[in-house]
Amino acid sequence: MPQKQYSSRIWVIVLIFLTLLVAVVYNFRDSKWIIKELTDYTRPTPKWTESYKFGKVFENFPEGILGVNISENQEKINFQKLQLQLQNRPIEFMVIRLTMGSDGVDQRFKQNWREASKLPLVKGVYHYYRPNENSTKQAQHFIKNVKLQSGDMIPVLDIEKHSTIQSRDRLRQGIKNWLNLVEAHFGVKPMIYTGDRFFWDVLHGQGFDEYPIWVANYNPIDKPETKNWGIWQFSEEGNLEGIEERIDLNVLRGGRFQLHKLKMP
């Protein structure tokens, strides 16, 4: 190989090296960003176990109050052995299903209500709304089956499904009718329980935002989509001693002041 040709190749290599060096110097910040992105991408993400989710919820809402809701789906509960604490958080409210539609009554309501009255917590009841049934009959059915006292939680309407026989507007009218009838009887605005997405898609901006809102969202999120929620049902996989079946877990934000506002006067 001739000496002149060899020298030319050396200079080409040197120029390429210097060009790369200048590019690295001038793009140092970008290169750091790229390295960080690669590091973040390869860093293992935490597993959203029920225990981890529970911890994150109360890390985000340290003043939050833990509560549960129960129905016949939990079958017979051993109230003598019932655990009233999870991860150093006391259970401070319990909402019990009372009625379903215009004629259904939860088979375990009487026992659950009686035993819950003996516990050091706030108890309440909810009605499961059947969207294809008459709203007036549903409200009357709920009213005649319970007597709420001062200190109990305000009535709760559980609406989760769309109607298959009427329009969305008609469904909203029926829900509003139920709420008005129950408010007229008990003298307080009921609370609405529903799915986070259902509230946003169906109820938001339709005259329901003024009610206390309880939303369910079990996804690995920091908070629900609904902005004005008072209670968030963040898990359906709770495990309590004394209850064989899984149980729903809820956080009420705002502390005991907000819990007091949700009580019957």
N, C-alpha and C positions, 0 to 999 in steps of 0.2 A: 504494500500500500504506500503511495507517495506521501512524503512528509507534509506537503502543503494541503493535500486533501484531508489528512488526519487532523491538522490544526483547525481547519474549517469546521469539522464536525464537533470538535471540543467547544468552539465558540457558540455553535448552535445549542449545545447542551447547556452551556452557561446562561445564555439568553433565556431559554425556557425556564431554567431554575429561578432566575431573577424575576421573570414575569409571574411565576407562581407565588414567589415570596411576597411581591408587591400586592398581589390579589389577596393573600391571606392577611397582610397587615391592614389593608384598607377595609377588609370585611371581617375584622376580628369580632365585632359585636354580633354580626350575623352568624359567624361560625359558632360563637358561644351559644346563640339561640338554638342553632341546629343541634348542637351537642345536648343542650337541655331538653329539647323536644325528643331526641332519641332516648335520653335517660328516662324521661317521664313515660315514654311509650313502653319501655322495657320494665319499668318499676311495677311490681305486682300490685293490683288494686285489692282493697279489702273485700272479703266475702260478706255479702249482705245476709248474714245469719239473723235469726230472730233476736238473739242477744245483742248483736252489733246494731241492728235497727233500733232496738229499744234504747240503747245507750246514745245513739245519734239524736233521736227525738228529744230526749231530755237534756242533751248537750245544747241543742238548738233552742229549747224552751225550758230553761232551768227552773222557772217558776211554775211550770206546768203541773197539773194535778192528774193523777192516774185514775181511770175509771174503767168499768167493764159493763157489758150488756149481755143478758142471758135470756134464754127461751127454752121451750121443750126440746130444742135441738141439743141442749147440753144434758138431756135426760135427767135422772134423779141426782141432785147435788147433795153431797154430804156436808151440810152446813156446820156440823160439829168440828169437822177437820178442814174447813175451807181456809185456804191461805189468803190472807189479806195484805200481802206485800210481795213485790217483785223487784229484785235488784235494789234493795234498800228504799224502794218507793212504796208508800202505803196506798192501798186502794181506797179512794175517798168517795166514790159515787158508783151506784149500780142501777142500770136502767133495765127494766123487765118487760118483755113483750106481754101485752094484755089481750088485744083483739086483732083479728085479721078480717078485712072486708066487712060485709054487712051482717055476718052471722058466726064467724069463727072466734073461738076463745082458746087461748093457749092452755093446753092441758095441765101444765105445771104452774100456771100463774098463782093460784091461791097459795100453794105451799111456798113458792119462791117469794111471794110478797110478804107472807107471814114471817118467814125466817129472816128475810132481809131487814124487816122492822126491828129485829133484835141486834143488828150489827151496828158498829160505830161508823156509819157512813150515810150519805144522802141517797135516798132511793127514789126512783121514778118509773114511769110506765110509758110504753109506746104502742102505737097502733100501726099495723102493717096495711098500707093502702093498696087495695086491688083496683087497678085503673079501669077495669071493665064493669065495675059495679057502681051503683048509685051512691053519690057522695053524702047526701043527707042521711040515708039509712046507715052508712058507715059511721058518721059522726054520732048519731043517736045510739048506735050499738056500743060505741066506745064510752060515751057519757054514762050510760046506765050500768056499766060494769065496774066502775071505779069511783071511789071517794078520796080525793086528794086533800091532804091536810097541810097546814102551814109548816114549812120546812122541807116538804117533799119537792122533788124537781118538777118543773112545769111540764105539761103534756108534750109528747113528741109524736110527730107524724113521720112515718117511714115510707117514703115514696122512691121507688127504685126503677120501675119499669114503665115503658110506653104502653098506651092503650092499643089494642088491635081492632077496636070497633068505632073509635071516634078520633077526631083530629087532635092535634097538639093543643090548639086553642081551647077546645072543649075540655081536654084533660086539665089544663091550667084552671079553667073555671070551676071544675069539680074540686080540685085541690084547695082553691081559694074558699070555696063554699064550706068545706070541712073545717078549715082553719077559722073561719068566721063563726061558725056554730059552736065550736069548742071554746073559742075565746069568749063568746057571749055567755057560755055556761060557767066557765071557771074564772073569768075576769082577768085573764092574762094571755099574752100572745104565746101560742105554742111554738115549740122549736121544730124545725124541719131537718130531718135526717135524709140524706141521699148520697149518691155517688158524686165524687168530685166533678167528673165530666158531665154527668146528668144535670147537675145544678147549673154548670156553665152553659150548657147547650139549650136547656129547656126553661129553667126558672130565672136565671140572671136577667135583670132588666125588665122583668114582667110583673113587678110588684111584690116579689118575694124576698128581696134583699133586706127589707126592714125587719124580717124575722130572725131570731137567733138561728144560726146555721151550724149543722153538724154534718161533716162530710167524711166519706170513706175513700181512702186511697192507700193501697197496700204496696205501691211501687217503691223502689229505693230512691226516695226523693227527700229533699230537705224540708219541704213544706208543700201543702196542697196548692192546686191552681187557684181555687176560690180564695179571694183576698180577705173577705170579711168573715171567715169561719171562726166559730167559738170553740168547737170540739172537733178533733181530727181522729177518726178511727184509722189507726196506722197499721194494724195487724189483725188477722183473723186466725192466727196460729198461736195464741197465748196458751200457756200451760199452767194451771193452778192445782195445787193439792186440794183434793175434795171434789174436783170436777174431772171426770174421765175424758170427756170430749174437749176438743180445742175451743177456745173462747176468744171473743173480740176484745182488743185492747184499744183504749182511747186516751188522748191527752186533751185536757181542757186548759187552754192558755189564759194567762192573766191572773193566775193564783186564786186564793180563796175569795177575793173580792168579786171576781167574775162568777165563781161558783155560787156565792150568795145571791147574785143577781138572777140566777137561774132557778131560784127556789120560789115556791108558792108563798105569797105574803101571809 
